[in-house]
């Protein structure tokens, strides 16, 4: 199965191999990961804050003959029951906000994952070349107005802060890779939800 862009690890393949079938693409955008997961046999919920993006995913899924669930909303309060998913993917999403926002979103991810379920996603390290650029709105959180990021705040963290954010999870894989351009470092995370 194809991995998320730029080396996200094999969490989806592990989930598939372990017969984990229910997946949430949190912040699905135009749906490339949701569609790949559905094509691999997962029952997929595509979730995003953009109704336009969800329309694109819906059309692409229909064109490919895929069945997906679609929900529009805010990642701070996911509209799913506790323990709904075996796998949650959130690629380049949950760091849009402050430390508190990232923590709240990870708590929601923990809540909707089944015990033993897998999370795969990204965060921004302080090593990223954009760290410290723009208007500081909270500790390690910056907004650069007029960029392609639609003026979203970006939270950056070092390894100790990242590990603390993932209390309630066992970190299975943690690495930093550059995405599309030099200096665009991202944490790549695979974590298993602990019982609790």
C-alpha positions as CSV (number, residue, x, y, z in Angstrom):
1,X,0.0,0.0,0.0
2,X,1.2,3.5,-0.7
3,X,2.4,5.5,2.2
4,X,1.5,9.1,3.1
5,X,3.6,11.6,1.3
6,X,7.3,11.8,2.1
7,X,7.9,8.8,4.3
8,X,5.1,8.5,6.9
9,X,6.0,4.9,7.9
10,X,4.0,1.7,7.5
11,X,1.2,2.2,10.1
12,X,-1.6,1.6,7.6
13,X,0.1,-1.5,6.3
14,X,0.5,-2.7,9.9
15,X,-3.2,-1.9,10.6
16,X,-4.2,-3.7,7.4
17,X,-2.0,-6.8,8.3
18,X,-3.5,-6.9,11.8
19,X,-7.0,-6.9,10.3
20,X,-7.7,-3.4,11.5
21,X,-10.3,-2.1,9.2
22,X,-12.0,1.2,10.4
23,X,-10.0,4.2,9.4
24,X,-10.4,8.0,9.9
25,X,-8.6,10.4,7.6
26,X,-8.6,13.5,9.9
27,X,-8.1,16.6,7.8
28,X,-8.5,14.7,4.5
29,X,-8.1,17.7,2.2
30,X,-8.7,16.5,-1.3
31,X,-8.7,12.9,-0.2
32,X,-5.5,11.2,-1.5
33,X,-5.0,9.2,1.6
34,X,-8.7,8.5,2.2
35,X,-9.0,7.1,-1.3
36,X,-5.9,5.0,-0.9
37,X,-7.1,3.5,2.3
38,X,-10.5,2.8,0.8
39,X,-8.9,1.1,-2.2
40,X,-6.9,-1.0,0.3
41,X,-10.1,-2.3,1.8
42,X,-10.5,0.0,4.9
43,X,-13.9,1.4,5.9
44,X,-13.0,5.1,5.7
45,X,-14.4,8.2,7.2
46,X,-13.1,11.3,5.4
47,X,-13.2,14.3,7.8
48,X,-12.3,17.9,7.0
49,X,-13.0,21.5,7.9
50,X,-13.5,22.3,4.2
51,X,-16.9,21.4,2.7
52,X,-15.3,22.1,-0.8
53,X,-12.5,19.6,-0.1
54,X,-15.1,17.0,1.0
55,X,-17.0,17.6,-2.3
56,X,-13.8,16.8,-4.2
57,X,-13.3,13.6,-2.2
58,X,-16.9,12.6,-2.7
59,X,-16.7,13.1,-6.4
60,X,-13.4,11.2,-6.7
61,X,-14.7,8.3,-4.6
62,X,-17.8,8.0,-6.7
63,X,-15.7,8.1,-9.9
64,X,-13.7,5.2,-8.5
65,X,-16.7,3.3,-7.2
66,X,-15.6,3.6,-3.6
67,X,-17.8,3.9,-0.5
68,X,-16.6,6.4,2.1
69,X,-18.2,8.3,5.0
70,X,-17.9,12.1,4.9
71,X,-18.1,14.5,7.8
72,X,-17.5,18.3,7.9
73,X,-16.4,19.8,11.2
74,X,-13.8,20.8,13.6
75,X,-11.0,18.5,14.8
76,X,-11.4,19.8,18.3
77,X,-14.7,17.9,18.8
78,X,-14.9,14.8,16.5
79,X,-18.4,13.6,15.8
80,X,-17.6,9.9,16.4
81,X,-18.2,7.6,19.3
82,X,-15.4,6.5,21.6
83,X,-13.3,3.7,20.2
84,X,-14.7,4.0,16.6
85,X,-11.5,3.5,14.7
86,X,-8.6,1.1,14.3
87,X,-6.5,3.6,12.4
88,X,-6.4,7.4,12.4
89,X,-4.3,9.3,9.8
90,X,-3.7,13.0,10.2
91,X,-1.1,14.3,7.8
92,X,0.0,18.0,8.2
93,X,-3.1,18.9,10.2
94,X,-3.1,18.9,14.0
95,X,-0.2,21.4,14.4
96,X,-2.4,24.2,13.0
97,X,-3.0,26.0,16.3
98,X,-1.3,26.3,19.7
99,X,0.2,23.7,22.0
100,X,-3.2,23.5,23.7
101,X,-5.0,22.9,20.3
102,X,-2.6,20.1,19.4
103,X,-3.1,18.5,22.8
104,X,-6.9,18.7,22.5
105,X,-6.8,17.2,19.0
106,X,-4.6,14.3,20.2
107,X,-7.0,13.7,23.1
108,X,-9.8,13.5,20.6
109,X,-7.8,11.1,18.4
110,X,-7.1,9.0,21.5
111,X,-10.8,9.0,22.4
112,X,-12.0,7.8,18.9
113,X,-9.3,5.2,18.5
114,X,-9.9,1.7,19.8
115,X,-7.4,0.5,22.5
116,X,-4.4,-0.8,20.5
117,X,-5.5,1.3,17.5
118,X,-2.8,3.1,15.5
119,X,-2.3,6.8,14.8
120,X,-0.1,8.1,12.0
121,X,0.6,11.8,11.5
122,X,2.9,14.7,11.5
123,X,3.9,17.6,13.6
124,X,6.4,20.5,13.1
125,X,9.7,20.4,14.8
126,X,11.6,23.6,15.9
127,X,14.2,22.5,13.3
128,X,11.7,23.5,10.5
129,X,13.1,26.5,8.6
130,X,9.8,28.4,9.2
131,X,10.1,28.2,13.0
132,X,10.1,31.8,14.4
133,X,8.9,33.4,11.2
134,X,5.8,35.6,11.4
135,X,3.8,36.9,14.3
136,X,4.1,35.0,17.5
137,X,0.7,34.3,18.9
138,X,1.6,31.8,21.7
139,X,4.8,29.9,22.8
140,X,6.3,28.2,19.7
141,X,3.3,29.2,17.6
142,X,3.5,31.6,14.7
143,X,1.3,33.0,11.9
144,X,2.6,34.2,8.6
145,X,-0.1,36.4,7.0
146,X,-0.6,36.2,3.3
147,X,0.8,32.7,2.7
148,X,-0.7,29.7,1.0
149,X,-1.4,28.3,4.5
150,X,-4.4,30.7,4.7
151,X,-3.0,32.4,7.8
152,X,-3.3,29.4,10.0
153,X,-1.2,29.4,13.2
154,X,1.6,26.8,13.2
155,X,2.8,25.1,16.4
156,X,6.4,23.8,16.5
157,X,7.8,21.5,19.2
158,X,11.0,19.8,20.2
159,X,11.2,16.0,21.1
160,X,10.4,16.4,24.9
161,X,7.2,18.4,24.2
162,X,6.2,16.0,21.4
163,X,6.6,13.0,23.7
164,X,4.6,14.7,26.4
165,X,1.8,15.4,23.9
166,X,1.5,11.7,23.2
167,X,0.8,10.6,26.8
168,X,-1.7,7.8,26.5
169,X,0.1,6.5,23.4
170,X,3.1,4.3,22.9
171,X,5.3,5.9,20.3
172,X,6.2,3.1,17.8
173,X,8.1,5.3,15.4
174,X,9.3,8.9,15.6
175,X,11.6,10.5,13.0
176,X,12.2,13.8,11.2
177,X,12.1,14.1,7.5
178,X,12.1,17.0,5.0
179,X,8.9,17.2,3.0
180,X,8.8,19.1,-0.3
181,X,11.6,21.6,0.0
182,X,14.8,22.0,1.9
183,X,14.2,23.0,5.6
184,X,10.6,21.7,5.6
185,X,11.3,19.3,8.4
186,X,8.3,17.4,9.9
187,X,8.0,14.9,12.7
188,X,6.6,11.6,11.4
189,X,4.8,9.8,14.1
190,X,3.3,6.3,14.5
191,X,1.7,5.6,17.8
192,X,-0.4,3.0,19.4
193,X,-3.3,4.0,21.7
194,X,-2.8,2.6,25.1
195,X,-5.8,1.3,27.2
196,X,-7.1,3.8,29.6
